[in-house]
Amino acid sequence: MIKRADDKTCLFVLDTNVLMHDPTAIFRFKEHDIYLPMMVLEELDQGKKGLSEVARNVRQVTRFLDQLMSGADKAQIDSGLPIGPISASGGGLLLPATGRLFFQTEPLGLDLPTTWPGTASDNNILGTARALRERRADRQVILVSKDINLRIKAAVLGIPAEDYSNDQVLDDVTLLYTGLDVLPDDFWERHEKSLDAWKEEGRTLYRVEGPDLADWYPAQCLALGEEGTFEAIVREKRTPTEAIIELVEDYRSPRHNVWGITARNREQNFALNMLMDPSLDFVTLLGTAGTGKTLLALAAGLAQVLDRNLYREIIMTRVTVPVGEDIGFLPGTEEEKMTPWMGALMDNLEVLTRPEGGEWARAATNDLIRNRIRISSLNFMRGRTFLNKYIILDEAQNLTAKQMKTLITRAGPGTKFVCLGNIGQIDTPYLTETTSGLTYVVDRFKQWPHSGHITLIRGERSRLADFASQEL
């Protein structure tokens, strides 16, 4: 994570929330040493019970520590345990760090006064880091914590403090892959000599060559100019300088709609093309409120489940993180408990179920649709395998990278996974735009030819919602 300019190793004091967030954190500091205050072990012991993700991480941390301490005597523990290779949950070996792990074996005598603001455990960890810094003047002692307030208090005391950044996908969220490349107006003129065009099963394909294709990814969206009419998707990246691209379908026309829904802008048109493409197993849609993420995903799902019979049913799920005060437990079955969280689903179904023929036709359509849509909770996804399902994961920005992996690996043959989210609306503690699981999968899947991504920009909900998202 950090290395001094003089190449001396650091001594990192880890806060409890770092290990709760990433149980493999003790293996991420390369040649540097790690120090665990006794209060951290106490908090880990208090947080090990339960079925939450945090409790599972805590139990994994304690298993790692147990393996590192296996067979060590008191003298070896006092001199620091080598952070060697140990078995991971997947059956392989975790790459070892070359540093050592130290435990607090005695009170250091510099606890902060009881009048100092904050919890007793935080002050205990701060006091330990402060005392360690005075006793080990030969080492650079750095406190690592996900708690911003703890880092601020450490800075006030003169203790160097850093965030745990190993889980950051990108240094800056503006570097996140958008899924769209706007080509210059003279693009065709520059590639005229190397251009081939042909039709195949009703599709229009082009082969393009050139050094400016090096930054293209499979299934990336291409548009000619800001207001150009040419829109295509990269179908195959043969070499770094050669690609096959295909003209996309135009879903802006009412005659060419998806379950009655038409695209209102360029990004929505690309989104519908990817959602309706059975060769893309994984699609991510990012965008602010009102850009049409849920509506487009649901319309494409209904068209492929009910009209084309590509999938058996739609499964919709989301993270149950409340915006405001929690109202407590909800009664009923799993689907009944999840219904209040699925307001977006119900609102969009109203838009999609407006057939001609009056209330009877509307009721019949609603019954048909509800029989092909299942609402599931993320809490019961572990161990499941979904076959020929169209899965919509809403509010995916609130998931960690580990949770995203757990969910996506549930997909069986013939299943399409659609992730929706707005990384500007993260409600989960210790997650940021650069560490969100949604950011993680967008970055990791951009090289895979069976996945697609597009960032929706323009709000289409209403002029009020569009103005509020920009100005508030």
N, C-alpha and C positions, 0 to 999 in steps of 0.2 A: 504493500500500500504506500508506504513512505520510506524514503531512503535519504539519509543525510548526504550533503555534498562531500564530506570527508570520508564517506564509505563506512562509517562506524554503524554498527547495528543499534537499533532502538529497543527500548523496553516498553511494550504496549500494555497498558492496564485496560482490560476489557470490562465494559459495563454489561449487566445482565441482559439488557434488551438486544445486544449484538448477537449473543448466542441464541436467544429466543427467536430472532429473525432468521439467522443462518446457522444451523447446528454444525456446519463444517467450517465456521469462521476460524477456528484455532489452526487450521491447515492453510490459511490464506495469506500468511505474513512472511512467507519465504524464509530469508535468513535471520529475521528479527525474532526476539524473545517475547514471550507472553507472560503476563502476571495476572493471576486471578485472586482478587480479594476474597476473604472468607464470607463477606456479605453476599457476594455473587453466588457462591455455592448454596448459601441459605435460601436465597430467592429462587434459585433453580429447584431446590427441594420443595418449596411452597407451590411452585407452578407446574409440578409434574403430573398432577391428577386431572382427569377430564379427557374429553374426546376432541377438544379443539385442536387447531393446527399448531398453536403455541405450545400446548401440552405435549403434543407428539414431538415437536422440535426439542423440548426440554429433555424428554426421555432419551432422545437420540444423542444429545450432548452428554448426558451422564453415562451412556454406554461407551461413547468415545473416550471419555475421561477414565472410565474403568479399564478399558483396554490399554491405554497409555500407562496406567499405574500398575498393571498386572505384573506381579513379581518384584516390584521395586521396594526397597527398604527405606527407612527414615533418612539415612544419609543420602541416598540417591534422589529422594524427593526434595530434600533441602538444597542439593546442588543443581536441581533443574532436570526435568525429564526430557529426553530427546523426543521430538515430535516425529516419530517414525511412521512407516506405512502400516495402516490398519485396515481391516476389512470394512468395506462399505456395504450399504443395504442391498445394492444391486449385485453383490457377489464379487466385485472387483476390489482393487486396492486404491485408497485415496493417495494422491501424490504427496509424499512427505515434505514438510518444511524442514529446513536444516537448523532452525532455532531450537530453543528450549522452553519448556513450560514450567513456570514457578507458581507455587501456591503461597498464600499468606499463612504462615505457621505460628505467628505470635502477634499480639497487638503492637502497633507501631507507635501509639501514644500521641498522635496528633489529630484526634477526632475533632470535628468542628464543634463550636459551642451550640447548645440546644436552641439558642435564640436565632441561629442562622436559618433563613427561610428555606423551605423544602422539606421533603420527607427524611426520616432518620436514615433510611438505607442509602439514599443518594448522598447525604452528607457523610456517611461512613465511607463510601467509595471515594468521595472527594478527599476526605482526610487521609485515607490510605495512599492515594496518589501523591498528595502533598508531602506526606512523611517519606514516601519512597523516593521522591525527587531530592529531598534534603539528604537522605542517607546514601543515595547512589549518585553522587555528584559526577561520577565518571561516565554515567549513562544518560542518554536523552530519554526521559520518561514522558510518554504521551498517553493521554486518556482517550479511549475510543468509545463513543456512545452514539446511539441513534436519537437520544433525547437532546433537543436543541437547547432547552433551558439548562440542562446539566452542563453542556458545553459552554454556555454563556457564563455560568457561575465558576466554572473552571478557569476561564479566561480572566475573570475578576481576581481570582486567587493567584494568577500568574502561572497556571498549569497549562501547558500546550494540550489542546483537545482537537480531535478530528472526528468527522463522521465516518461511519463504516461504508466505504465506497466500492467494495469489491463487487457488489451486486448491481452496480450501475451499468446499464446497457450502453449508454452514450454519455459523453461529457456534457452535451447540450441537447435539449429536446428539439431544437431547430434543425439538428442534423438527422432527425428521424426520416426514414424513407417514406415518401408521400405516395408512391405508386404511379406517378404521372410525370412524364417528360414532355415539355413543350418544345417542339422542334422549331428551328429558325425558318423564316419564310423561304430562304433559298436552299432548303434541305434537298429537294428533289433535283435541283440544278447541279448541286455538288456531287450527287450520287447517280447521275443519269447514265454514266457509262457502265456502272456495275449493277444496274437495276434489272431484275427479271420479274415478270408478272404473269400469273396464270390463275385459272379457276379450277377448283377441285370440290366436287359434291356441293355445288352452289356457293362455295366460299371463294372470296377473292384474296389471293396470297401474293406477297412480294418477297423477293430475296434481295437484301441490301448488304453492301459491304462498305467498310470505311473505319478509320481509326476512332471516329467519334462515337462508335457503337460500344466502346469498351465499358462504359458505365451503365449499359442496359442490363436489365434482369429479366428472366423468364416471366411471362404474364404481366409485364409492365405495360401501362397504358401510354399511348403516344398521341399527341395532338399537334397539328401544324398551325403554329401561330396562336396568339391568345384568342382570336375569334375565328380560327380556321374551321373549315368543314370536314377536313380529313381527320378521322379518328380510327386508331388501330391498336392492336394488342400484340406484343411479342409472343409468338407461338413457339419458337425454338431458337436458342442461342447456340449455333453450331461451333463457332470459335469466338474469341474475344472481339474479332472485327467482322463477323458475319452473322446475320440473323434472318429468320423467317418471320414476317409480320402478317397479320390478317386484319382486314377491314371489319369493324364491329357492326353489330346490328343497331339500327336507329330506333330506339324505343320512345322517341319523342312524339311520334305520330299516334293519334287515337286508334287508328286501324291496326297498329302494331303495339298493343299494350300487353302488360303482364297482370292478369287478374284485374283488369280495369284500371291499372295504374300506369301512367306514362312518366317518362323522365322529364324533369323541368330544367335541367342544366347538364353541362358536359360531364361532370363528375358522377351525377346520378345515372347517366346513360352507361358509363363505364361500369358502375356498380351493378346494374341490372345484367349487363353482359357477363360479368364474372359469376353472379349469383345463379344465372340460368345455364351456365356452362358445366356439364356433368364431368368434364375432365379436370376441373379444379375442385379438389377435395377440401381445401381449407381457404376460407375467405375472411379477411378482416376489413371492417369499415370503421374509420375514425371520423369524428366530426362533432361540432358543437350541437347544442339543443336545437331541434327544428330542421336539421339537414336531411331528415328522412331515412335514417339508418334502419329503424325498426320496421317502418312501413314497407320499404323496399325488400328487406329480408323476408318479411312475412308474405308479401305478395308473390315473390319468387318461389317460396316454399309451397304455398297453396297451389300455384300453377303446376309445379312438378310432382306434387303428391296427388292431387285430384284430377288434373288434366292429362299429364304425361305418365303417371304411375311409375316414376323413377325411384320414389322413396315410399316407404310404408306409411309413415306418419311424421309429424313435426313434434319435436321435443323442445320446449322453451324453458330456460332456466336463467337465473341471475343471482348475484350476491345479495344477501338480505342484510344490507347495511342501511339503517334508517338515516334520513336527512336531518331530522330533529330529535326530539326526546323519544326514547323507546316506549311503546305502549304495552309491553309485556308479552306474555305467551298468547298464541292464537289457537282457538279451538278447531277441532275437526281433523280430517285426514290430511295426508301430505299435500294433496292438491288444494284442499280447502285452506290450509295454512299459507300456501304460496299465493293464493288468489289476490290478497291485498297488495302483494308486491308486484303483481302483473297488471297494473293500471295501464301501462303502455300497450300491452297486448290487447286489452279490452277496447281501448280507444281506437287502435288501428283496425280492429275487427269491425268496428262500426263503419269505418270508411270503406272497408273492403266488402261489406255485405249490404249492398243497396241494390238488389235486383228489382227489375220491373215486375209488377204483379201484386203489389200491396203487401200488407203485413203477413199474410199467410206464406207467401213466397220468401219473405225475409226470415220468418221463423224456421222454415224448412231448410234454408241455406245455413242458418246459424247452427241448427242441429247437426247438419252434415259436417260442417267445419269443426265443431267442437268434438265430434267423434274421432277426428283425425289429428287433433292437437292435444298433447300431453304436457302438463306443467309439472316439472320435477325440481326437487331441491338439490343444491350442490352437496349438502351434507350426506346424501345417500348415493353418490356417484362412484365411490371407491369400490372396486371389484366388479363393476358392471361392464358389459360389452354391448355396444349398440350396432345392430345390423340393419342396413338399408334405412337409416333414419336421417332426417334433415334436422340438425341440432342448431338452435339459436341460443347463444350465450350473450345475454344483455348485461350492460354495466360491467364489462370485463376489465375495466381499468382498476377495479378494486381488488383484483386477484394478484397474488405474488407469482413469481416465475415458477415456483414449485407447484402451486395449485393449478396453474395453467397446464403444466406437464401432466399432472394427475388426471385432468379432465380430457385433454386431447388424446391421451393414450387409451381412452375408453372407446374410441371410434373403431368399429369393425369394418369388414368389407362392405362397400356400397354406401357408406355414410358420408355425408357432407357436413362440415363443421363451419358455422358462421359466427364470428366474434364481433360484437358491437361495443363501442365505448367512446368516451370523451376523456382524454387524459388530463384535461383541465378541470375535471370534477372528481377528484380522488377523495374518498371519504374514509379510507382506512389509515390508521396511525402507522407511521414509519414507512409509508409508501410515498414516492414522489413520481413526477413525470418521467424521470430517467430510470427509476427502479420498478415501475409497474410491470406486472406480468404481460399486459397488453403490448407495451413498448417492446418487451423482450421477444414475444413471438413475431411481431412485425419485422423486427430486425433479423431474427434467426431464420424465418421462412422465406425471405425475399429471394434467396438463391434457388429455392425448390420449384421445379417447373409445374407442380400440381397445386400451387397456392397462388392467390392473388390478393392485392391490397390496393385500396384507394382512400384518400383522405377527402371527405366531403367538406366543401368550404361554404357554399351559399345556403343560408337558411331559407326554407320554403314553407314554414309553418304558418306564419302570418307576418304582416308588416310590423305589428306590435312586438312579436317575439324576436324578429330579426333586429329591430332597433334596440331592444333590451339587451340582447346578447352582445351587441357591439359597444353600447354606451354605458352599461352598468357594470 
